[in-house]
Amino acid sequence: MILLVLLLTTAGYGHAVSVSGQEKNDACVCDVNSSIWGFPAAKYDAVLELVQNCQDSLQKLQAQTAISAKALPRLNAIVRSVRKRLEKFQYLKNKGLYNALYLKNLSKEIQELHDSMNEVQTGKEARRVRQELEKFKDDVEVMYKRKIFNLETVRDKLRYLNNRVQISRTIPQDFR
């Protein structure tokens, strides 16, 4: 057995410690109390592991950033395209055509058309117009309940039905 003296400095004391050990396979094997070392090896290992985790996280975030940077121009182009298409309809919002009050007014106009049709004599065309008005009225009620507004289409349909009501009122039954 060979007595080996290791000079270990501790953080607070600064003195040498004698440690006995054995020589095996041209190496010194000894038990050493690491708590007396001046260098905090356990803390170093923990910090080294933390640094490695941070590097891994950084690499993942950099990869995500690179993917996002590649996708960003495409997404910006889509947003510009949507914004450009929506600008055409901005006047509808400014005029208040897309709101619930307008739908109520529309329902009122449909009811007035329906009342006008009740004054017309019954005939094949008058029945068809009444059926279309009923269906149209139901569609507007569904739009109101679901808050789905496609009022340009609704206005066109109302204009078409209004013309048909006027034709039914002004052209005599026997003339058709």
C-alpha positions in Angstrom: 0.0 0.0 0.0 1.4 3.4 -0.9 0.6 6.4 1.1 -0.2 9.3 -1.2 -0.5 12.8 0.0 -3.0 14.9 -1.9 -2.9 18.6 -1.5 -6.5 19.6 -1.4 -7.4 23.1 -0.5 -10.7 23.9 1.0 -12.6 27.1 0.5 -12.4 28.2 4.1 -9.3 26.5 5.5 -6.5 26.4 2.9 -4.6 23.4 4.4 -3.4 20.0 3.0 -5.1 16.7 3.7 -3.4 13.4 3.8 -5.3 10.6 2.0 -4.2 6.9 1.9 -4.7 4.9 -1.3 -3.6 1.9 -3.3 -1.9 1.5 -6.6 -3.8 -0.7 -9.0 -3.0 -1.1 -12.7 -0.6 1.8 -12.6 -3.3 4.1 -11.2 -3.8 5.5 -7.7 -7.1 4.5 -6.2 -8.2 6.3 -3.1 -11.3 7.5 -1.3 -11.6 11.3 -1.2 -14.2 13.4 0.6 -15.3 15.8 -2.1 -17.0 18.1 0.4 -13.6 19.5 1.5 -12.5 20.6 -1.9 -12.2 24.2 -2.7 -13.6 23.6 -6.2 -17.4 22.8 -6.1 -17.5 19.9 -8.6 -21.1 19.0 -7.8 -22.2 22.5 -8.5 -20.1 22.6 -11.7 -21.8 19.5 -12.9 -25.2 20.9 -12.2 -24.4 24.2 -13.9 -22.9 22.3 -16.9 -26.1 20.3 -17.3 -28.1 23.5 -17.0 -26.0 25.1 -19.8 -26.5 22.1 -22.0 -30.3 22.3 -21.5 -30.2 26.0 -22.3 -28.2 25.3 -25.5 -30.7 22.6 -26.6 -33.6 25.0 -25.9 -31.8 27.8 -27.8 -31.2 25.5 -30.8 -34.9 24.5 -30.8 -36.0 28.1 -30.6 -33.6 29.2 -33.4 -35.0 26.4 -35.6 -38.6 27.6 -34.9 -37.6 31.1 -35.6 -36.0 30.1 -38.9 -39.2 28.3 -39.9 -41.3 31.3 -38.8 -39.1 33.6 -40.8 -39.6 31.5 -43.9 -43.4 31.4 -43.4 -43.8 35.1 -42.5 -43.6 36.5 -46.0 -46.3 34.1 -47.2 -48.6 34.9 -44.3 -48.0 38.6 -44.9 -49.0 38.2 -48.5 -52.2 36.4 -47.5 -53.1 39.1 -45.0 -52.5 41.8 -47.6 -54.7 39.9 -50.1 -57.5 39.6 -47.6 -57.2 43.2 -46.5 -57.3 44.3 -50.2 -60.5 42.2 -50.8 -62.1 43.5 -47.6 -61.5 47.1 -48.6 -64.1 46.7 -51.3 -66.7 46.0 -48.7 -65.7 48.6 -46.2 -68.2 51.0 -47.6 -71.0 48.6 -46.6 -69.8 48.7 -43.0 -69.5 52.5 -43.1 -73.1 52.8 -44.5 -74.4 50.5 -41.8 -75.6 47.8 -44.2 -74.2 45.0 -42.1 -76.1 45.3 -38.8 -79.1 43.8 -37.1 -81.1 47.1 -37.4 -80.9 46.9 -41.1 -82.1 43.3 -41.1 -85.2 44.4 -39.1 -85.9 47.1 -41.7 -85.5 44.5 -44.3 -88.0 42.2 -42.6 -90.4 45.2 -42.5 -90.0 45.8 -46.2 -90.7 42.1 -46.9 -93.8 42.2 -44.8 -95.0 45.3 -46.7 -94.4 43.4 -50.0 -96.3 40.4 -48.5 -99.2 42.7 -47.6 -99.2 44.2 -51.1 -99.4 40.7 -52.6 -102.5 39.9 -50.4 -104.3 42.7 -52.3 -103.6 41.0 -55.7 -106.1 38.5 -57.0 -105.1 34.9 -56.6 -103.4 33.4 -59.7 -100.6 31.1 -60.5 -98.0 33.8 -60.7 -99.3 35.5 -57.5 -99.0 32.2 -55.6 -95.4 31.7 -56.7 -94.5 35.2 -55.6 -96.2 34.7 -52.2 -94.3 31.4 -51.8 -91.0 33.1 -52.7 -91.8 36.0 -50.2 -92.5 33.5 -47.4 -89.2 31.6 -48.1 -87.3 34.9 -48.3 -88.8 36.1 -45.0 -87.8 32.8 -43.4 -84.3 33.2 -44.8 -84.0 36.7 -43.3 -85.2 35.5 -39.9 -82.6 32.7 -40.0 -79.9 35.3 -40.9 -81.0 37.5 -38.0 -80.9 34.6 -35.5 -77.5 33.3 -36.7 -76.0 36.8 -37.3 -75.0 35.9 -40.8 -75.3 38.9 -43.0 -75.0 38.7 -46.8 -77.1 41.8 -47.4 -76.0 42.6 -50.9 -77.5 39.3 -52.1 -80.6 39.9 -49.9 -81.1 43.4 -51.3 -80.9 42.0 -54.8 -83.4 39.3 -54.0 -85.7 41.9 -52.4 -85.5 44.2 -55.4 -86.4 41.2 -57.7 -89.4 40.2 -55.6 -90.5 43.9 -55.4 -90.5 44.1 -59.2 -92.5 40.9 -59.4 -95.0 42.2 -56.9 -95.4 45.4 -58.9 -95.9 43.4 -62.1 -98.5 41.3 -60.4 -100.4 44.4 -59.1 -100.3 46.3 -62.4 -100.8 43.7 -65.1 -104.4 42.4 -65.2 -104.9 38.7 -64.6 -106.6 38.0 -67.9 -103.8 39.8 -69.8 -101.1 37.3 -68.7 
